[in-house]
Amino acid sequence: MSAEEKKIPYKIYLSENEIPTQYYNVRADMKKKPAPLLNPATHQPVTKDDLRPVFCDDLIDQELNNTDAYIDIPQEIQDFYKMYRPSPLVRAYCLEEKLQTPAKIYYKFEGNNTSGSHKLNSAIAQAYYAKKQGLKGVTTETGAGQWGTALSMACAYFGLDCKVYMVKVSYEQKPFRREVMRTYGASVTPSPSMETEIGKKINAEHPGTTGSLGCAISEAVEVATTNEGYRYVLGSVLNQVVLHQSIIGLETRAAMDKYGIDPDIIIGCAGGGSNLGGLVSPFAGEMLRGEKNYEIIAVEPASCPSLTRGKYLYDFCDTGEVCPLAKMYTLGSQFIPSPNHAGGLRYHGMSPIVSELHDQGIIKARSYEQTQVFEAAEKFARCEGILPAPESSHAIKAAVDEALKCKETGEEKTILFGLTGTGYFDMTAYQQFNDKTMTDYVPTDEDLQAGFDAIPKFPGNEL
């Protein structure tokens, strides 16, 4: 029975037994693979030995695996997933009615767990591998706090210590998310701090800085590599994280298949690229294999526009320049974005997987200013009953725009977007929007050039 012949419910659920038991690795279907990480000293591809002081051994294997299309999910991780997965695929009937559009709008809702976002999908996997390796604990950074919250939960589950370096502006703007992390046993430090050598250096060079994810990454890596029994874990950008988040896209594809649905447009917000990469990976794989064709759109804040205005070059993954070089769309590791409220979308670069798919034309990109985004968030909240995270609201804005295009043309397109999390800890942002004190900031070309100037220059990596 086709989707037109059968009434599609508001929420499409898979059964517990239909949760994927393998992750999908889109790199296996990419003829042109993402460029390898490089050792910043030699400019040669990193080896497992290069990464071993920083990452867990099993996660390094996943990071470097370009060939296996499917990787088994350990039973312990599957068992944890069953506490909050499968997540619902929702038909946005109320939003469709409000917009008076012929488009059919669906969203995959990842906010139905205590961390409030998709981040738990990778946090529990990374904590599991750290525990398996016999480590004492892990260190990490967090922007808006979703990743830090998810990792603190995962570490509590496996009995690991968790040290979180939180971007200073988010630490101050989002105290409740910080306190959730502390409730789960994590230590939370505003970054840049005066507790690390890199933090002291950044504070000296940028007095009064509100911080960035690049700064926090540098501090977390320093602590991990100078404390025995610790490793660093990252909530986005890396290949391993996109791999773990593929469970989002796999569940979405399976739920749509139940009703014979094929999306025309797939939309995700983009900061480091983990939720977007996870949602679109199975669909991008179909495109790469020549089986289907979709329009995939990455949406980022105009204040941190790595895909839409960045350079596709090798760059440091962190401000302190201690991590490997990754080829990605980047604004430069020294770029510190304005303190906008899309805290999880303030990274200077983009996932190498997402970057390469964008460079190949599989993924398109656009950016929005934050007042536009909050207008879409308000519309969605009033229709669908969920208060969305500022990050997720970028995808909502694009979905609304695409639905209104369908209203103009009469096309009955099917739109799918990722609703990555809830905004109940983002009320300072909503207060500013409601009080009409929210402002927009778009970096000038001169602002961006300062970041570009700091990108390392070596043969083949010139601007």
HELIX and SHEET records of a PDB file:
HELIX    1   1 GLU A   16  GLU A   18  5                                   3    
HELIX    2   2 VAL A   26  ASP A   29  5                                   4    
HELIX    3   3 LYS A   48  LEU A   51  1                                   4    
HELIX    4   4 ASP A   57  LEU A   64  1                                   8    
HELIX    5   5 GLN A   75  TYR A   81  1                                   7    
HELIX    6   6 TYR A   93  LEU A   99  1                                   7    
HELIX    7   7 LEU A  120  LYS A  132  1                                  13    
HELIX    8   8 GLN A  146  PHE A  158  1                                  13    
HELIX    9   9 LYS A  168  GLN A  173  1                                   6    
HELIX   10  10 PRO A  175  THR A  183  1                                   9    
HELIX   11  11 GLU A  197  GLU A  205  1                                   9    
HELIX   12  12 LEU A  213  THR A  225  1                                  13    
HELIX   13  13 ASN A  239  LYS A  258  1                                  20    
HELIX   14  14 SER A  274  LEU A  288  1                                  15    
HELIX   15  15 SER A  306  ARG A  309  1                                   4    
HELIX   16  16 GLY A  343  LEU A  345  5                                   3    
HELIX   17  17 PRO A  352  ASP A  359  1                                   8    
HELIX   18  18 GLN A  370  GLU A  384  1                                  15    
HELIX   19  19 PRO A  390  THR A  409  1                                  20    
HELIX   20  20 MET A  427  ASN A  434  1                                   8    
HELIX   21  21 ASP A  445  ASP A  453  1                                   9    
SHEET    1   A 7 LYS A  11  ILE A  12  0                                        
SHEET    2   A 7 LEU A  89  ARG A  91 -1                                        
SHEET    3   A 7 LYS A 104  PHE A 109 -1                                        
SHEET    4   A 7 THR A 414  LEU A 419  1                                        
SHEET    5   A 7 ILE A 265  CYS A 269  1                                        
SHEET    6   A 7 GLU A 295  PRO A 301  1                                        
SHEET    7   A 7 ILE A 363  TYR A 368  1                                        
SHEET    1   B 2 GLN A  22  TYR A  24  0                                        
SHEET    2   B 2 TYR A  70  ASP A  72 -1                                        
SHEET    1   C 4 SER A 187  SER A 191  0                                        
SHEET    2   C 4 ASP A 161  VAL A 167  1                                        
SHEET    3   C 4 GLY A 137  THR A 142  1                                        
SHEET    4   C 4 TYR A 230  TYR A 232  1                                        
SHEET    1   D 2 LYS A 311  PHE A 316  0                                        
SHEET    2   D 2 LEU A 325  THR A 330 -1                                        
END                                                                             
